[in-house]
Amino acid sequence: QVQLVESGGGLVQPGGSLKLSCAASGFSLDNYAIVWFRQAPGKGREGISCVGRSAGSVSFAGSVQGRFSISRDNAKNTVYLQMNNLKPEDTAVYSCVADVPFSQCRPFPVVAGSQIPDEYRGQGTQVTVSV
């Protein structure tokens, strides 16, 4: 069964860190670019980071550049999003998407508008940044 499952969310104070995981089953993550999105209450979905098939190919939204990093562990079939220096405005549901059939990162709005099958989209994990 093809599935993506996120984990690692939670409540953290401003300035803190969290590491999110995006674990795949039923297919190999290393064939595709993996994109992290987030959606805050009352706001649209925002693409924030991508890692291509080559782990050296990464991209970040300006809102997280310099604070977040992305990596993949192909042996564990998992992609990670390390989030440092978290701010209250980072509060959102974070989800990952396998941008099938593409192996290189595409612009976030393009990925957001693509018809990616539901099984290649995770359900999301809540991140709350608050004192």
C-alpha positions as CSV (number, residue, x, y, z in Angstrom):
1,Q,0.0,0.0,0.0
2,V,1.4,3.4,-1.1
3,Q,1.4,5.7,1.9
4,L,3.2,8.8,3.3
5,V,3.1,9.4,7.0
6,E,4.4,12.5,8.8
7,S,5.5,12.6,12.4
8,G,7.5,14.7,14.8
9,G,5.1,17.6,15.3
10,G,4.2,19.1,18.6
11,L,4.3,22.1,20.9
12,V,7.5,24.1,21.1
13,Q,8.5,27.4,22.5
14,P,9.7,30.2,20.3
15,G,13.3,29.7,19.4
16,G,13.0,26.0,19.8
17,S,13.5,23.2,17.3
18,L,11.6,20.3,15.9
19,K,12.5,17.6,13.4
20,L,9.7,16.3,11.2
21,S,9.8,13.0,9.4
22,C,8.1,11.9,6.2
23,A,8.1,8.1,6.0
24,A,7.0,6.3,2.9
25,S,5.7,2.8,2.4
26,G,4.8,0.9,-0.8
27,F,7.2,2.9,-3.0
28,S,10.7,4.3,-2.9
29,L,11.0,8.0,-1.9
30,D,14.4,8.2,-3.6
31,N,12.8,8.2,-7.0
32,Y,11.0,11.5,-6.5
33,A,11.3,15.0,-5.3
34,I,9.7,15.4,-1.9
35,V,8.0,18.7,-1.0
36,W,7.0,20.0,2.5
37,F,3.9,22.2,2.6
38,R,2.3,23.9,5.6
39,Q,-1.1,25.4,6.2
40,A,-1.8,27.8,9.0
41,P,-5.3,28.4,10.3
42,G,-7.2,30.7,7.9
43,K,-4.3,30.7,5.4
44,G,-3.6,29.0,2.1
45,R,-1.1,26.1,1.7
46,E,2.5,27.2,1.5
47,G,5.3,25.3,-0.1
48,I,8.3,25.6,2.2
49,S,11.0,23.1,1.2
50,C,11.9,20.5,-1.4
51,V,14.6,17.9,-1.8
52,G,15.3,16.4,-5.2
53,R,16.4,12.9,-6.0
54,S,19.9,14.2,-5.5
55,A,20.1,15.2,-1.9
56,G,22.2,18.2,-2.9
57,S,19.3,19.7,-4.8
58,V,17.2,21.5,-2.2
59,S,15.0,24.6,-2.2
60,F,13.4,26.7,0.5
61,A,10.8,29.4,0.8
62,G,12.0,32.7,1.9
63,S,10.0,32.5,5.1
64,V,12.1,29.5,6.3
65,Q,15.4,30.0,4.5
66,G,18.3,29.8,7.0
67,R,16.2,28.2,9.7
68,F,15.0,25.0,8.2
69,S,17.0,22.2,6.5
70,I,15.8,19.2,4.6
71,S,17.5,15.8,4.1
72,R,16.7,12.3,3.0
73,D,17.7,8.9,4.3
74,N,17.0,6.5,1.5
75,A,17.8,3.5,3.6
76,K,15.0,4.4,5.9
77,N,12.8,5.6,3.0
78,T,12.3,8.8,4.9
79,V,12.7,12.6,4.4
80,Y,13.3,14.9,7.3
81,L,12.6,18.6,7.9
82,Q,14.8,20.1,10.6
83,M,13.2,23.3,11.9
84,N,15.3,25.6,14.1
85,N,14.6,29.0,15.6
86,L,10.9,28.4,15.4
87,K,8.6,31.4,15.5
88,P,4.9,31.7,16.4
89,E,4.2,32.3,12.7
90,D,5.5,28.8,11.9
91,T,2.4,27.3,13.6
92,A,0.7,25.2,11.0
93,V,-0.1,21.7,9.9
94,Y,2.9,20.4,8.0
95,S,2.6,17.8,5.3
96,C,4.8,16.1,2.8
97,V,4.1,15.3,-0.9
98,A,6.0,13.0,-3.3
99,D,6.0,15.1,-6.5
100,V,5.5,12.1,-8.7
101,P,6.8,11.5,-11.4
102,F,9.3,14.3,-11.0
103,S,12.8,13.7,-9.5
104,Q,13.9,17.4,-9.5
105,C,12.3,20.2,-7.4
106,R,9.7,22.2,-9.3
107,P,8.4,25.6,-8.2
108,F,6.1,25.3,-5.1
109,P,3.0,26.8,-6.8
110,V,3.4,24.3,-9.7
111,V,3.5,21.4,-7.3
112,A,0.6,22.8,-5.3
113,G,-1.5,22.9,-8.4
114,S,-0.6,19.5,-9.7
115,Q,-2.9,16.5,-9.7
116,I,-0.8,14.3,-7.4
117,P,-2.6,11.1,-6.3
118,D,-3.8,11.2,-2.7
119,E,-1.6,8.2,-1.8
120,Y,1.5,10.3,-2.4
121,R,0.3,13.0,0.0
122,G,0.6,12.7,3.8
123,Q,-2.1,13.6,6.2
124,G,0.0,16.2,8.1
125,T,1.4,16.8,11.5
126,Q,0.6,19.8,13.7
127,V,3.4,22.2,14.8
128,T,2.5,24.8,17.4
129,V,5.0,27.4,18.4
130,S,3.9,29.2,21.5
131,V,5.1,30.2,25.0
